[in-house]
Amino acid sequence: MRTIDDYNFADKKALIRVDFNVPLDEDFNVTDTSRIDAAKPTILKVLEDGGSAVLMSHLGRPKGQSNPDLSLSHICDKVSEIIGVQVKFVADCVGEKVEQAYSDLQNGEILLLENLRFYDEETNGDEAFAEKLSHFGDIYVNDAFGTAHRAHASTTVVAKFFPENKCFGYLLAKEIKAIDKVMQTGEKPVTAILGGAKVSSKITIIENILDKVDNLVIGGGMTYTFVKAKGGKVGDSICEDDKIELALDILKQAEEKGVAVHLPVDVLAADDFNNNAKTQVVDVTEIPDGWQGLDAGPKTLENFKQVILNSKTILWNGPVGVFEMESFAKGTIAIGNAVDEATAKGAFSLVGGGDSVAAVKQFGFEDKVSYVSTGGGAMLESLEGKTLPGIAAIMA
């Protein structure tokens, strides 16, 4: 695996695909700098070697149209502040303006190109567009895990124009190693905590990880499909009736493979889907009509905690309750505390997937787990066992 450490960038220009698809408020201020912070080590390595960096990214979904609200010019000052170097900006990503700015770029300088997705050719994976991008670097560095599952011009196709001079940046290399540690080389026992609303969105992940894990902890809304499949009463809880046979099949597969499945035994049920609803703790198999399970119950959380504390490798993907509402956040916080404690004892813990990452940030666990993945869709496709095109392109 070729990483940025395999290259010396002295007097070289690095074309770096970063993921600066960051949230902006109505005044175009960056409200979460995590993705810029994550790219900083890669950019600094290039500059400290004595080279220069050309950064390319997308922002939002402009759908092939130039849109001033989605211009990367809005983030230029914030990137400059975080990197500690004044970033130059050019209002295009191909063409004469970029060629001139590239020609003028000196060692130690950074040039940020305009939003790649102002061109349809980017998302279409257009080879001619990728070739134009390839003119703006001596070495291609992919450091955008969040888009590694897309076969776009800047994430995948451009790599073919750098047959000997392409590598992973620090962030993407860390993502690959973290996932590999869970899926291939993790110390046993390996535990996967899967939450979220639907079994259907996690089927391929479950099927792919059953050969790799010792424990499967199931929480969140998909609990109730499994409970109903086993004959329990789930009241008005979310339930995919068309996935009941699938849930039974997953339980059977797990048993055959010697994987211990841990389902909730009690839940915090509510009489309405809102933060001020009446609540009661009930047996997960006896949820009354008119009530719905919205968080894990105390006995469940104690059971889950013991499983987590006895684990050496932990994957956490998905909350175990409706954590966006304070009344139903206790379960997810308890899981975070248990993962934190296990990590402090030496376990390796990987958190990935949009909602679980949001929860980890919201409740202050970001620095208490081993690794928080920056890529939602890319992370999920990796767990499903898919080869991500952006990764394959560097490996080729």
C-alpha positions in Angstrom: 0.0 0.0 0.0 1.7 3.2 -1.2 1.3 6.0 1.2 2.4 9.6 1.3 5.4 8.5 3.4 6.8 6.7 0.4 7.4 10.0 -1.5 9.6 13.0 -1.0 7.7 16.1 -2.4 10.7 18.4 -2.6 10.2 20.7 -5.7 7.1 18.6 -6.5 3.4 19.7 -6.9 1.0 17.3 -5.2 -2.5 17.0 -6.6 -4.5 16.1 -3.5 -8.2 15.0 -3.5 -9.5 16.1 -0.2 -13.0 15.9 1.3 -13.9 19.5 2.1 -17.6 18.9 1.8 -18.2 20.7 5.0 -21.4 22.2 6.5 -21.9 26.0 6.1 -24.3 28.3 7.9 -26.4 31.0 6.2 -23.4 33.4 6.3 -21.1 30.7 4.7 -19.2 30.1 7.9 -17.9 26.5 8.3 -19.8 25.0 11.2 -17.8 21.7 11.5 -14.1 21.7 10.6 -13.5 18.0 11.2 -12.8 17.2 7.5 -10.4 20.1 7.1 -8.6 19.2 10.3 -8.3 15.6 9.1 -6.6 16.6 5.8 -4.1 18.9 7.6 -1.3 16.3 8.2 -1.2 15.2 4.6 -1.0 18.8 3.3 1.7 19.7 5.8 3.8 16.7 4.9 3.9 18.0 1.3 4.8 21.5 2.3 7.4 20.4 4.9 9.1 18.2 2.2 9.6 21.4 0.2 6.7 20.9 -2.3 3.4 22.6 -3.0 -0.2 21.4 -2.8 -3.1 21.6 -5.3 -6.3 20.8 -3.4 -9.5 19.6 -5.2 -12.8 18.8 -3.6 -16.6 19.0 -4.0 -19.1 20.9 -1.9 -22.7 20.0 -1.8 -24.7 18.9 -4.8 -24.6 21.6 -7.5 -25.5 19.0 -10.2 -23.1 20.2 -12.9 -24.1 23.9 -12.5 -22.0 26.7 -11.2 -23.6 27.8 -7.9 -22.0 30.7 -6.0 -23.6 29.4 -2.7 -21.5 26.2 -3.1 -18.2 27.8 -4.1 -15.2 26.6 -2.2 -14.1 30.2 -2.0 -16.3 30.4 1.1 -14.0 28.0 3.0 -10.6 29.4 1.8 -10.0 31.5 4.9 -10.9 28.7 7.3 -8.6 26.3 5.5 -5.8 28.9 5.6 -6.4 29.3 9.4 -6.3 25.6 10.1 -3.3 24.8 7.9 -1.4 27.9 9.0 -0.6 28.9 5.4 -2.5 31.4 3.3 -4.4 29.3 0.7 -4.7 30.7 -2.9 -8.0 30.1 -4.6 -8.8 29.8 -8.3 -12.4 30.1 -9.5 -12.3 27.0 -11.7 -10.9 23.5 -11.6 -9.8 23.1 -15.2 -8.9 25.6 -18.0 -6.6 28.5 -18.6 -7.1 30.3 -15.2 -6.1 27.1 -13.4 -3.2 26.5 -15.7 -1.8 30.0 -14.9 -2.4 29.6 -11.2 -0.7 26.2 -11.3 2.3 27.6 -13.2 2.7 30.4 -10.7 2.5 28.1 -7.7 5.8 28.1 -5.6 7.1 25.6 -3.1 5.4 25.9 0.2 2.2 27.3 -1.3 -1.3 25.8 -1.5 -3.8 26.3 -4.3 -7.5 25.4 -3.8 -9.5 24.6 -7.0 -13.2 25.5 -7.4 -15.9 22.9 -6.7 -15.4 19.9 -8.9 -19.1 19.2 -9.1 -19.7 22.4 -11.1 -18.9 20.0 -13.9 -21.1 17.0 -14.7 -17.9 15.3 -16.0 -16.7 14.9 -12.4 -19.6 12.6 -11.2 -19.8 10.9 -14.6 -16.2 9.8 -14.2 -15.3 11.5 -17.5 -11.8 10.5 -18.7 -11.0 13.7 -20.6 -12.0 15.7 -17.6 -9.8 13.5 -15.4 -6.9 14.0 -17.8 -7.3 17.8 -17.5 -7.2 17.5 -13.7 -4.0 15.3 -13.9 -2.1 18.3 -15.4 -2.1 20.0 -12.0 0.3 17.7 -10.1 3.4 15.6 -10.3 2.0 13.1 -7.8 -1.6 12.3 -7.1 -2.6 11.8 -3.5 -6.1 10.6 -2.6 -7.0 11.6 1.0 -10.8 11.6 0.6 -12.2 8.5 2.2 -15.7 10.0 2.2 -15.8 9.8 -1.6 -13.7 6.7 -2.1 -16.8 4.6 -2.9 -17.5 6.9 -5.9 -15.9 6.2 -9.3 -15.6 9.9 -10.0 -13.1 11.7 -12.2 -11.1 13.1 -9.2 -11.4 10.1 -6.9 -10.7 7.2 -9.3 -10.2 8.0 -13.0 -7.5 10.6 -12.5 -5.2 8.0 -10.9 -4.6 6.2 -14.2 -2.7 9.2 -15.4 -0.2 8.8 -12.5 0.8 5.1 -13.0 3.9 5.4 -10.8 3.2 8.5 -8.8 0.0 7.9 -6.8 -0.5 7.2 -3.1 -2.9 7.4 -0.2 -2.8 10.4 2.1 -2.6 9.9 5.9 -6.3 10.0 6.5 -7.3 7.5 3.8 -4.4 5.2 4.9 -5.7 5.3 8.5 -9.3 4.5 7.4 -8.1 1.5 5.4 -6.0 0.2 8.4 -8.8 0.8 10.9 -11.3 -1.2 8.8 -8.8 -3.9 8.2 -8.1 -4.1 11.9 -11.8 -4.9 12.5 -12.5 -7.1 9.5 -9.2 -9.0 9.2 -6.6 -8.6 11.9 -8.6 -7.7 15.0 -7.7 -9.3 18.3 -10.6 -11.5 19.6 -13.2 -11.3 20.9 -14.5 -9.1 18.1 -17.8 -7.3 18.8 -20.0 -5.5 16.3 -22.6 -3.1 17.7 -25.2 -2.4 15.1 -28.0 0.0 15.6 -30.2 2.2 13.4 -33.8 1.9 12.3 -33.9 -0.8 9.7 -32.6 -4.3 9.2 -32.8 -3.7 5.4 -30.1 -1.1 5.5 -27.7 -3.4 7.4 -28.3 -6.8 5.8 -25.2 -6.8 3.7 -23.0 -5.6 6.6 -24.4 -8.3 8.9 -23.9 -11.0 6.3 -20.4 -9.9 5.6 -19.2 -9.6 9.2 -20.7 -12.8 10.6 -17.5 -14.6 9.6 -15.4 -12.0 11.4 -17.1 -11.3 14.7 -17.7 -13.2 17.9 -20.5 -11.0 19.2 -23.3 -9.2 17.4 -25.0 -6.6 19.5 -28.3 -5.4 17.9 -30.0 -2.2 19.0 -32.1 0.6 17.7 -35.2 0.3 15.6 -34.1 -2.9 13.9 -34.4 -4.6 17.3 -38.2 -4.9 16.8 -38.0 -6.8 13.5 -35.9 -9.5 15.2 -38.1 -9.5 18.3 -41.3 -9.9 16.3 -39.6 -12.6 14.2 -39.0 -14.6 17.5 -42.7 -14.2 18.4 -42.6 -11.1 20.6 -45.1 -8.3 20.8 -43.6 -5.0 19.6 -46.7 -2.7 19.9 -46.3 0.3 17.6 -42.5 0.1 17.4 -40.9 0.4 14.0 -40.9 -3.0 12.3 -40.2 -4.3 8.8 -42.7 -7.1 8.5 -41.3 -8.0 5.1 -37.9 -8.7 6.7 -39.0 -11.1 9.4 -37.9 -14.2 7.4 -34.6 -12.5 6.8 -34.2 -11.7 10.5 -34.8 -15.4 11.3 -32.2 -16.4 8.7 -29.6 -14.0 10.1 -30.1 -15.5 13.6 -29.8 -19.0 12.1 -26.6 -18.1 10.2 -25.1 -16.6 13.4 -25.9 -19.7 15.4 -24.3 -21.9 12.7 -21.1 -19.7 12.7 -20.9 -19.6 16.5 -21.7 -15.9 16.7 -23.4 -14.8 19.9 -26.3 -12.5 19.1 -27.3 -10.0 21.9 -30.7 -8.5 21.5 -32.3 -6.1 24.0 -34.3 -7.7 26.9 -36.1 -4.5 27.9 -36.8 -1.2 26.3 -37.8 2.3 27.2 -41.2 2.6 25.5 -43.2 5.8 24.8 -46.8 6.5 24.0 -45.8 8.9 21.3 -42.8 9.7 19.1 -41.7 12.9 20.9 -39.4 14.0 23.7 -42.2 14.7 26.2 -44.1 11.5 25.7 -45.1 9.3 28.6 -42.6 6.5 29.1 -42.2 3.1 30.8 -39.6 0.4 30.9 -41.1 -2.9 29.5 -40.0 -6.3 28.5 -38.9 -6.2 24.8 -41.3 -9.0 24.0 -44.3 -7.4 25.7 -44.6 -3.8 24.3 -48.2 -2.8 24.7 -50.3 -1.6 21.8 -50.1 2.1 21.4 -46.5 2.1 22.7 -43.2 2.1 20.9 -39.7 1.2 21.9 -37.4 4.3 21.6 -34.4 3.4 23.6 -32.7 0.4 25.3 -33.7 -0.4 28.8 -31.5 -0.7 32.0 -31.1 -4.5 32.0 -30.2 -4.5 28.3 -27.6 -1.8 28.8 -26.0 -3.8 31.6 -25.9 -6.9 29.4 -24.4 -4.9 26.4 -21.9 -3.3 28.7 -20.5 -6.7 29.9 -20.2 -7.9 26.3 -18.4 -4.7 25.3 -16.0 -4.7 28.3 -15.0 -8.3 27.4 -14.1 -7.4 23.8 -10.7 -6.7 22.3 -12.0 -5.3 19.0 -15.2 -3.2 18.7 -17.1 -1.9 15.7 -19.9 0.5 16.5 -22.3 1.4 13.7 -25.6 3.0 14.6 -27.2 4.3 17.8 -29.4 2.1 20.1 -32.1 4.7 20.6 -33.6 7.9 19.2 -30.6 9.9 20.6 -31.6 13.1 18.9 -34.3 13.4 21.7 -32.8 13.8 25.2 -35.4 11.5 26.7 -34.2 8.6 24.5 -30.4 9.3 24.4 -29.4 7.4 27.6 -28.9 4.1 25.8 -26.6 5.5 23.2 -24.6 7.4 25.8 -24.3 4.2 27.9 -22.9 2.4 24.9 -20.4 5.2 24.4 -19.3 5.0 28.0 -18.9 1.2 27.7 -16.8 1.6 24.5 -14.8 4.3 26.1 -14.1 2.1 29.1 -13.1 -0.9 26.9 -10.9 1.3 24.8 -9.1 2.6 27.9 -8.5 -1.0 28.9 -6.7 -1.7 25.6 -9.5 -2.6 23.1 -9.4 -1.2 19.6 -12.7 0.6 18.8 -13.9 1.9 15.4 -17.0 4.1 15.1 -18.5 4.6 11.6 -21.7 5.5 9.9 -23.4 8.9 9.9 -25.7 8.6 13.0 -23.2 6.9 15.3 -20.5 9.5 14.3 -23.0 12.3 15.0 -23.8 10.7 18.4 -20.1 10.3 19.3 -19.4 13.9 18.5 -22.6 15.1 20.3 -21.8 13.3 23.5 -18.0 13.9 23.6 -16.7 10.5 22.9 -14.7 11.5 19.8 -11.3 11.3 21.6 -12.3 8.3 23.8 -12.5 5.7 21.0 -9.6 4.5 18.8 -10.9 5.8 15.5 -13.9 7.7 14.2 -14.4 7.2 10.5 -14.9 10.3 8.3 -16.8 8.5 5.5 -20.4 7.4 6.0 -21.2 5.6 2.7 -17.6 4.6 2.1 -17.4 3.1 5.5 -20.6 1.1 5.1 -19.5 -0.2 1.7 -16.2 -1.3 3.2 -18.0 -3.2 5.9 -20.2 -4.8 3.2 -17.0 -6.2 1.7 -17.1 -4.1 -1.4 -13.9 -2.9 -3.1 -14.0 0.9 -3.1 -13.1 2.3 -6.6 -11.0 5.1 -5.1 -8.9 2.7 -3.1 -8.6 0.2 -6.0 -7.3 3.0 -8.3 -4.3 3.7 -6.0 -3.6 0.0 -5.5 -3.6 -0.7 -9.3 
